[in-house]
């Protein structure tokens, strides 16, 4: 049975992180880096997420978010490695997107890889209209 998580995700291919937390716990920037990613504070987000991955190795949501932070800094190879790790993770989780739909973490990782290949994450091409955060 898959774990259902509440998330700020790549809803409709936005450039916001696939931030996840158990439904009973509200997302917190101290653990999820949601605010840091949405504000463009990539180094802060990377530090937060790397710390979380030490405690929760191979967590797909943290891996995807870390990939997004790296991608937004133009560190495509690091981003690709994180997205691929999320795709290859033994754990598959459902993430709730900003529009309320559920998406499998592996599918989200594939979408993130596709976005990386298309250059969607590069700062020069970011479209602020695509950002969609879930409260």
C-alpha positions in Angstrom: 0.0 0.0 0.0 1.4 3.4 -0.9 1.7 6.2 1.6 -0.4 9.2 0.7 1.4 12.4 1.4 0.4 16.1 1.3 2.6 18.0 -1.0 3.6 21.1 -2.8 4.3 19.4 -6.1 5.2 20.0 -9.7 1.5 20.6 -10.4 0.8 21.2 -14.0 4.6 21.1 -14.6 5.3 24.1 -12.3 8.9 24.8 -11.1 8.0 24.5 -7.5 9.3 21.6 -5.4 7.5 18.3 -4.8 7.6 19.0 -1.1 5.9 16.3 1.0 5.0 15.6 4.6 2.6 13.2 6.3 -0.9 14.5 6.2 -1.0 15.0 10.0 2.0 17.3 9.8 2.0 20.6 8.0 4.9 21.3 5.7 7.7 23.2 7.3 10.5 25.0 5.6 12.8 23.7 8.4 12.4 20.1 7.0 10.9 20.5 3.5 12.5 23.7 2.1 9.2 24.7 0.4 9.6 28.4 1.2 13.2 28.4 0.2 12.6 26.8 -3.1 9.7 29.1 -4.0 11.7 32.2 -3.0 14.7 31.0 -5.1 16.9 30.5 -2.0 18.5 27.5 -3.5 21.5 27.2 -1.3 19.3 27.2 1.8 17.0 24.7 0.2 19.9 22.4 -0.7 21.3 22.6 2.9 17.9 21.8 4.4 17.2 18.9 2.0 20.7 17.3 2.3 20.2 17.3 6.1 16.8 15.6 5.7 18.3 13.0 3.3 20.9 12.1 5.9 18.0 11.3 8.2 15.7 9.8 5.5 17.9 8.3 2.8 16.3 7.7 -0.5 13.1 9.6 0.3 11.6 10.4 -3.1 10.1 13.7 -2.1 13.3 15.1 -0.6 15.3 13.8 -3.6 12.9 15.5 -6.1 13.1 18.8 -4.1 16.8 18.6 -4.0 16.9 18.0 -7.7 14.7 21.0 -8.3 17.0 23.3 -6.1 20.0 22.1 -8.0 18.3 22.5 -11.4 17.3 26.1 -10.5 20.9 26.8 -9.8 21.9 25.4 -13.2 23.5 22.3 -11.7 21.8 20.0 -14.2 24.0 16.9 -13.5 23.4 17.0 -9.8 19.7 17.6 -10.4 19.5 14.7 -12.8 21.2 12.4 -10.3 18.6 13.3 -7.6 15.7 12.9 -10.0 17.0 9.5 -11.2 17.5 8.4 -7.5 13.9 9.3 -6.8 12.8 7.3 -9.9 14.9 4.3 -8.8 13.9 4.5 -5.1 12.4 1.3 -3.6 9.8 3.5 -2.0 7.0 4.8 -4.2 4.8 7.4 -2.6 1.7 9.3 -3.7 2.1 13.1 -3.7 -0.8 15.4 -3.6 -0.3 18.2 -6.2 -1.3 21.8 -5.8 -4.5 21.1 -7.8 -5.5 18.3 -5.4 -4.7 15.4 -7.6 -2.4 12.5 -6.6 0.7 11.6 -8.5 3.1 8.8 -8.0 6.6 9.9 -6.9 8.2 8.0 -9.8 5.9 9.7 -12.3 6.8 13.0 -10.8 10.5 12.2 -11.0 10.0 11.3 -14.7 8.3 14.7 -15.3 11.1 16.5 -13.5 13.7 14.8 -15.7 11.7 15.8 -18.8 11.5 19.4 -17.5 15.3 19.3 -16.9 15.8 18.1 -20.5 13.6 20.9 -21.9 15.4 23.6 -19.7 12.3 24.5 -17.8 14.2 24.9 -14.5 16.8 27.3 -15.9 16.4 30.7 -14.3 16.3 32.5 -17.6 13.3 30.5 -18.7 11.3 30.3 -15.4 7.8 31.4 -15.8 6.5 32.7 -12.5 2.9 32.1 -13.7 3.7 28.4 -13.5 4.4 28.4 -9.8 1.5 26.9 -7.8 1.8 26.4 -4.1 -0.6 24.5 -1.9 -1.5 26.1 1.4 
